[in-house]
Amino acid sequence: MNQRTEDMLVKGVGTLAAVAAAWVAQKAISAVWRQLMGHDVPTGTEDNESKMSELVAAAVVTGAVGTVVRMLAARGGTKVARKALVR
């Protein structure tokens, strides 16, 4: 396998890991939010009853957690793929 193919494969594995981790993180955030707040995470599009502070808090939490999880999963997936290809 040439270097270009290896690089594409490694990036693909990292991307898939990041997407899967982001999906799991979003589900976890939604479940925790529902448990703590008694309702789904507000998006700001469904009604005008959500408080601005709650919308901002939801945006900060989902954005920060989602970004960190995607970054860690992409790095981990890339590392695993590289190790698998070295053999």
Buried (B, 14 or more C-beta within 10 A) or exposed (E): EEEEEBEEBBBEBBBBBBBBBBEEBBEEBEEEBEEEEEEEBBEEEEEEEBEEEBBEBBBEBBEEBBEEBBEEBBEBBBBBBBEEBEE
